[in-house]
Amino acid sequence: MATDATDSMAELFRSQAQKVMGNAMGKSMEDAMGQITGLFGQLVPAEGSPEAESAVQWAQIASRMHTIWTEYQVEQLGKAKDSPPHYADPIKWIATGEGVLRQLPLASPEVQQRLWNGVSALINAVLGQYGLGPNAGAKVQDGEPQLPLRDRRFADPEWRRQPFFAVLHQVYLLLSAELLGMAEAAEGLEPARKAQLLFATRAMVDALSPANFPLTNPVALEAANRSKGESLVRGFENMLDDMRKGQLTHTRPGAFVLGENIAVTPGKVVFETPLYQLIQYTPTTDKVLKTPLLIFPPWINRFYILDLNAKKSFVRWAVEQGITVFMVSWKSADASMADLVWDDYIAAQAEAIDVVRERLGVPSVHTIGYCVAGTTLAATLAVLARKGEAEKVASATFFTAQVDFEDAGDLKNFVDDQQIETLGKLSPEGYLDGRYLAATFNILRGNDLIWSYVEKNYLKGEDYSAFDLLHWNGDVTNLPARWHRDYLRDLYRDNRLVVADSMQACGVPIDLHRIATPIFIQAGREDHIAPPESVWKLTHYLAGPWTFLLAGSGHIAGVVNPPSSNKYQYWVNEGRPDTLQEFVEGAKEHPGSWWPHWAQWLRDLGGDEVPARGKRRPGGRGDKVIEDAPGRYVTMR
């Protein structure tokens, strides 16, 4: 029940957020620019004073920013007639914040008294470090304030240089911890709803950090002072550039060009359909394993996460191990793909398996499925088994893939009836804009993938770095809306894939228990997208031999960890544990990359080799190919 106290706090939240954030799509940004200009105008000193030259500079900065904003408004006139989606509209985020606050016991007199006492004590303790307030005699070591609460967002000395900013971020940290504690202790909620509340609370308090706003961030203010306002202009331009494209920038635009300095492993596109291209990579060894490797990357992202550069490329490394490597490059969805469903991706995987077999004249192929493509690969294996064609696949490796979605991690916070319905409204042409998915994944690690960049590139106006992984992260793909809706509903929400014959594809029911193919399962110890506890559950549904490996790091670095980097570690257990906990307890840790361990597992299944000639070398004499790798599908938005 909404109370007066909760309503008051919600109203305060709304008013403060509107003042600070403005409305990126409407008049409040105009008002904010007017306030900034007025502020600078008030700072202009009397003519002839020593500060006059500096004041002129600041007036020019304000004028330039106002001009930039006006030009942006003119440019955008008539471009966007529809309301922005939730993730791009600050006012809708404010409404989300209000909804979170209403679920927390902020109206309780006991809670209010505890918060008041805690904040008062903290303020006095912090001010005492600066010789202020009732604790002014507090001892300061080496002249450096010893603040009670710490967070890496506030590590810069500027946050401790002045008592105002010290108090500001300390109170923020205290209140953040209190709000998260209230969400954690909330009673009377279903587990899924409680998880959503906790996630939303964390997202809200992260967004409200004083580090995220120019007038409450002393590091940004110092940068503005040093640059005489130029950092403000650069940051404002960076923000408007991102508003133009509807996506947060993580890396320097133009720093990476596909086929030139990223996704450069030599190869040819040897087959294509309206849904995917099939790339075959050029061998670098005289002999290769007879059984080729076919990789299915997730169509939520671009395939070249496995081919970033020569040092990080899993593809290049596998080729160097004497493996004939094929890669599927999925097409980013457009209106022509509006009716695609999961069956189409399962059929595409089965088709690609047949194309590789027929091209090289081999009875079977090794396969890899990464993330959602791994989930689909499990379904494909079940379909082939039901049809009596399981022998077409010699082995299947799963990179951070889930089939049982009961404990699927933070992404489940985005899956309920209301949000699935909202996705339909975001897909009027039958496909979901990849920028929405990018925003969703960024929110999962908001401080790392959103707010740190807001501070660095918007508030401080710093240049973007050139980082291939972040370039890939921002190279979004669109998804068929019907497939995406069904995937969220049938797998994430209803968990039907693990129910034998509950789903069907290619005309037959899906039963994972029929899979007898040798299986290698890789999970990331710190994976927040496909938690290792969830990935482990695949072992419960297999009829054949399986090997499980736990890699250090998360969803990306846990996979893309070449031996040359000498980073992280991995764990294997030669026993037959029933649970992930038993696996960990009896596992042996190995330093470095797990790739060689996997390659040996693959060779142990069959080490026969053949000369790397004929169609093993794509594009050779008599071999008609379509184009050079990485192909044109990977460049399509």
C-alpha angles and dihedrals in degrees: 000000000000112000132195091253093051091045090051093051091046090051091049090050091050096048095045094046092049091050094050102035102031119197110290091202102045152024099309091076088055089051091048091052090049090052091050091050090048091049092053089046091056090053094058107112128218116288113271096023120130090251094055096098092051091047091055089053092053092046089053091050091052091048093049092050091049090050092049090051093047091051090050091052092051090048092052096048109123094001100103117032097162126076114266118254119263096264092055099044117082093196091059089050087053089054089051089052091052090051091053093049092051091059094054123082094246092134093062111111089217092054092046091050092048092050092047093050093045094048093045093050092047094049091050091047092050095044089049088064087062096046093258135122130008092320094052092131094063113136116250118201117224090345090290119121111241102216117197099224125054135191130163091236087069100040095114112102090234088076089062101035095085127035094228094062092039091055092042097057094038092054089046091054092048094050092044091055091047094051092047089048091052091050091049091050096045112133133203096037128120111248092252092050092046090051089051091050092050092047093047092047091052091048091049097049091045090053093049096055112132087231088072098062128067100227094047097045112084092189091058091045091052090049089052091049094049093047093042089239098312091115089059091054094047092047092048090051090049091052094049091048089056091046089054092056096034093232139095114249117226103171139031111286112243094017093115130044120187112246092014108065102351130044090016105145104129117252146117137249102242101174139014144181130181087271105044149001122225116221123197116196124222114251120241097193130071092233131034137189110278092229110066127217122240117194123203110196121192114273088216086078138021120280095235093083079093092049107039098138140330094277098045101034115121088188095056092045093050091049089052089054089062097260123140102230128202123183129196114221109198121212117242107246123258134172091285089065097052094116097049115124135181091276089065093057092045090050090048091054091049090048093050090051090055093045092055092045093050094043094055098028095238128140096227147008137217112238139201125197119192120203111309090008087056091053087051092046089058089054090046091053090050091050092049090048091051090051093048093248101110091121090073088079117060093187141346126216120196121206110201092323128158132205099165109058100184091108100024098148133235095336088074087070087073095052120087134108094271095050093045088053090049090054089059090057090051091056108058093150095048100263133084115238108244090224089072091055091046090053091049094053091044091054089057086068099024100162093049101039104028118017099039088057093045088056097042102040104025105032100031097029094224123166120260118253124233105245119158095205092054090046088056091046090057096043093095129195129208120235131214102258096218092051092047094049092048092046093054093044101041100036111021098034105028100024092216099154092078093050106092113246093354090120133033139198136182089013098303135089119257118238114167090196088075093066108111096158115122106265134203115193122195122189132178116236092217098033111143095181099049104017114210090239088060096043090051091063091074086077089066094065105046127104096193138055119302139184123203124202127183114207128198118252127019149293096314110017090043088062102031098057111127120197091242092065093060090208136142124351143243138224131219131180119203092198128079105256119184097210138033089245090057089047092054094045092054099033127117117223120227123189123236132005124000093207096096090050090054093046090054090049089053094050091047088063090059129335101189112138135200132193114275096240140107112027089352082081104055117220095023126137111317094004110119112208133176105227145320122289135292085040131206099276091072090058096053121104 
